Amino acid sequence: MNATTPRLYIAATRQNEGKTTTSLGLASVLQKFHPRIGYIKPVGQRFVNVDADKIDEDIILMDRVYHLQCPLVDMSPIAIEPDFTRKYLQSANYDALVKKILKAFDRVAWEKDFVLCEGSGHAGVGSVFDLSNARVAKLLEAKVIIVSQGGIGKPIDEVCVNQALFEKEGVEIIGVILNKVLPEKLDYIAEFARKGLKRQGLELLGVLPHQQVLSSPTLEVIHEELRLTPLNQSRQYLNLVEEVVVGAMSVREALNYFKKGVLVITPADREDIILAAATTLFGQSTDGLAGIILTGSQQPSPSVKRVIEALPFPVLLAAEESYRVASKVHDLTVKTRPSDAGKIALIRDLIGRHVDLPRILKAVA
């Protein structure tokens, strides 16, 4: 396996803590020192089908943003399908999986100045098939950064659990990045988290302020994840949903919620709310609602459908009732997509301003 190209393994204390956000931002700032960046996610759990291959969705994001010039299948060598673990426990093929990861890394690292490796979940994820994040980092001879949630006590406790697994495999942790810290507590958290981590022999490499926009889904995400039916031809699917309002109130009360960034979820037979939204916001392409989801088995009347078709923002139809749909929207895992240009620019800026890149480069070198 390639042992000369500098590499860094991005791990976390749990899923959805910000590994991909960190990788996305680090790739941008690293390019100032290492123009040719490679990226690999050795073991992926959320994948899409590309031709005949199963490719982790984070690979798609990184490749489209940075044009990595490497086959997708090499950047995503192992995809954990629903029956993957059962098949492995029935007939372990550890050596074959290791060989696949190492060969993929060699191809990703070919003619690259630096390789970012991204894990999946906490350090122990993958242990059931002998490829925990700690083990994979060891196989790739990579040093590790751990990303954790904002705070002091709980994040450090969780970092220490992960630290033990990495140290068991003989993997060096160069430091910790705390993510989603309330902006007004940034300096306070940085001061005491640095002290707490130092007692464990770890460095604090950065503290990222919480940005609500990064956790806000677009209408595109909601449309695709909930498999909703469009009722108009709006092109505003990149509208961010900053607030969800269930339209079960009177029209007079509903009017107070009709503002930019609001997704209204209401039964399809509440035509009074639909018409109120149209009357109040018609033609406001930038300051209007994020969108409307109509719920239930009933369709709007033909006259209301004509109004819906003229609205500038997306109007979608769901077969389920309003509160179930609202719950699903609330529980969505929001992942940055290649089309999220504003989010990507913000992520690059956050990493550039709040992460100690010189210390990272020195530790890797």
Residue pairs with C-beta under 8 A, 6 or more apart in sequence:
1 102
1 105
1 106
1 140
1 141
2 105
2 106
2 109
2 110
3 141
5 38
5 109
5 112
5 113
5 114
5 115
6 34
6 113
6 114
6 115
6 364
6 365
7 109
7 114
7 115
7 116
7 117
7 140
7 141
7 142
7 143
7 364
8 26
8 114
8 115
8 116
8 117
8 142
8 143
8 144
8 145
8 174
8 360
8 364
9 117
9 118
9 119
9 133
9 136
9 137
9 140
9 142
9 143
9 144
9 145
9 171
10 19
10 22
10 23
10 26
10 116
10 117
10 118
10 119
10 144
10 145
10 147
11 19
11 119
11 122
11 123
11 133
11 137
11 144
11 145
11 146
11 147
11 162
11 166
12 18
12 19
12 119
12 121
12 122
12 146
12 147
12 148
13 122
13 146
13 147
13 148
13 149
13 155
13 158
13 159
13 161
13 162
14 121
14 122
14 149
14 158
15 120
15 121
15 122
15 125
16 333
17 147
17 148
17 149
17 179
18 147
18 177
18 179
18 180
18 208
19 118
19 119
19 147
20 58
20 61
20 118
20 335
20 336
21 179
21 208
21 214
21 336
21 347
22 145
22 147
22 177
22 179
22 351
22 355
23 39
23 58
23 62
23 116
23 118
24 61
24 62
24 65
24 336
24 344
24 347
24 348
24 351
25 347
25 348
25 350
25 351
25 352
25 355
26 116
26 351
26 355
26 357
26 360
27 37
27 39
27 62
27 65
27 66
27 116
28 348
28 351
28 352
29 348
29 351
29 352
29 355
29 357
30 37
30 114
30 116
30 357
31 37
31 66
33 114
33 361
34 112
34 113
34 114
35 113
36 111
36 112
36 113
36 114
37 66
37 68
37 112
37 113
37 114
37 115
37 116
38 68
38 70
38 108
38 109
38 112
38 114
38 115
38 116
39 59
39 62
39 63
39 66
39 68
39 70
39 75
39 108
39 115
39 116
39 117
39 118
40 74
40 75
40 76
40 77
40 104
40 105
40 108
40 115
40 116
40 117
40 118
41 56
41 58
41 59
41 75
41 76
41 117
41 118
41 119
41 120
42 77
42 78
42 101
42 104
42 105
42 117
42 131
42 136
42 140
43 78
43 80
43 101
43 119
43 120
43 125
43 126
43 131
43 133
43 136
44 55
44 56
44 57
44 58
44 59
44 76
44 78
44 79
44 80
44 120
45 56
45 79
45 80
45 120
45 121
46 56
46 57
46 58
46 335
47 54
47 55
47 56
47 57
47 76
47 79
48 54
48 55
48 57
48 60
49 55
50 60
50 72
53 72
53 73
53 76
54 76
54 79
54 81
55 72
55 73
55 75
55 76
55 79
56 75
56 76
56 79
57 335
58 118
58 335
59 72
59 75
59 76
60 72
60 338
61 335
61 336
61 337
61 338
62 68
62 75
63 70
63 72
63 75
64 338
65 338
65 344
68 75
70 107
70 108
70 110
71 107
73 104
74 104
74 107
74 108
75 104
75 108
77 100
77 101
77 103
77 104
78 97
78 100
78 101
78 131
80 120
84 129
85 128
85 129
88 128
88 129
89 128
89 129
92 129
92 130
94 129
94 130
94 131
97 129
97 131
98 131
98 139
101 131
101 136
101 139
101 140
102 139
102 140
105 115
105 117
105 140
108 115
109 115
117 136
117 137
117 140
117 142
119 125
119 133
119 136
119 137
120 126
120 133
121 133
122 133
122 158
122 161
122 162
123 132
123 133
123 134
123 161
123 162
123 165
123 166
124 132
124 133
124 134
124 162
124 165
125 132
125 133
126 132
126 133
126 135
126 136
127 135
132 165
132 169
133 165
134 162
134 165
134 166
134 168
134 169
134 171
135 169
137 144
137 166
137 169
137 171
138 169
138 170
138 171
142 171
143 171
143 172
143 173
143 174
143 363
143 364
144 166
144 171
144 172
144 173
144 174
145 173
145 174
145 175
145 176
145 177
145 205
145 360
146 159
146 162
146 163
146 173
146 175
146 176
146 177
147 176
147 177
147 178
147 179
148 155
148 158
148 159
148 176
148 177
148 178
148 179
149 155
149 178
149 179
149 180
150 178
150 179
150 180
150 181
150 182
150 185
150 189
150 207
150 208
150 210
151 178
151 181
151 189
151 193
152 189
152 192
152 193
152 196
153 196
155 176
155 178
155 193
156 193
156 196
156 197
156 200
159 176
159 197
159 200
159 202
160 200
163 173
163 200
163 202
166 172
166 173
167 173
173 202
174 203
174 205
174 359
174 360
174 363
174 364
175 202
175 203
175 204
175 205
175 356
175 359
175 360
175 363
176 193
176 197
176 202
176 203
176 204
176 205
177 204
177 205
177 206
177 207
177 208
177 355
178 189
178 190
178 193
178 204
178 206
178 207
178 208
179 208
180 208
180 210
181 189
181 207
181 208
181 209
181 210
182 209
182 210
183 209
183 210
186 207
186 209
189 207
190 204
190 207
193 204
193 207
194 204
197 203
197 204
198 204
203 359
205 355
205 356
205 359
205 360
206 351
206 354
206 355
206 356
207 354
208 350
208 351
208 354
208 355
209 350
209 354
211 346
211 350
212 242
213 240
213 242
213 342
213 343
213 346
214 334
214 336
214 343
214 346
214 347
215 334
216 240
216 241
216 242
216 261
216 334
217 225
217 240
217 241
217 329
217 332
217 334
218 237
218 238
218 239
218 240
218 241
218 337
218 339
218 340
219 236
219 237
219 238
219 239
219 241
219 263
219 290
219 291
219 313
219 314
219 316
220 237
220 238
220 337
220 339
221 332
221 334
221 335
221 337
222 228
222 241
222 263
222 291
222 293
222 316
222 329
222 332
223 230
223 237
223 314
223 316
225 328
225 332
226 318
226 325
226 328
226 329
228 293
228 316
228 317
228 318
229 316
229 317
229 318
230 314
230 315
230 316
230 317
231 294
231 300
231 305
231 308
231 309
231 315
231 316
231 317
232 308
232 309
232 310
232 311
232 314
232 315
233 309
234 291
234 311
234 312
234 313
234 314
234 315
236 285
236 291
236 312
236 313
236 314
237 314
238 339
238 340
239 261
239 290
239 291
239 313
239 314
240 261
240 290
241 261
241 262
241 263
241 290
241 291
241 329
242 260
242 261
242 262
242 290
243 257
243 261
243 262
243 263
244 262
244 263
244 265
244 326
244 329
244 330
245 254
245 257
245 262
245 263
245 264
245 265
246 265
246 266
246 322
246 323
246 326
247 254
247 264
247 265
247 266
247 267
247 270
247 273
247 322
248 266
248 267
248 322
251 272
251 273
251 276
254 264
254 273
254 276
255 276
255 280
257 264
258 264
258 276
258 277
258 280
258 281
258 289
259 287
259 289
260 286
260 287
260 288
260 289
260 290
261 290
262 289
262 290
263 289
263 290
263 291
263 292
263 293
263 329
264 273
264 277
264 289
264 291
264 292
264 293
265 292
265 293
265 295
265 322
265 325
265 326
265 329
266 273
266 274
266 292
266 293
266 294
266 295
266 322
267 294
267 295
267 296
267 298
267 321
267 322
268 294
268 295
268 296
268 298
268 299
268 300
268 317
269 296
269 298
269 300
271 300
271 301
271 304
274 292
274 294
274 300
274 304
274 307
274 308
274 315
275 304
275 307
277 289
277 292
277 311
278 307
278 308
278 310
278 311
281 288
281 289
281 311
281 313
282 310
282 311
282 312
283 312
284 312
285 312
288 312
288 313
289 313
290 313
291 313
291 314
291 315
291 316
292 311
292 313
292 314
292 315
292 316
293 315
293 316
293 317
293 318
293 325
293 329
294 300
294 315
294 316
294 317
294 318
295 317
295 318
295 319
295 320
295 321
295 322
295 325
296 319
296 320
296 321
296 322
297 319
299 305
299 317
300 308
308 315
318 325
320 328
336 343
336 344
336 347
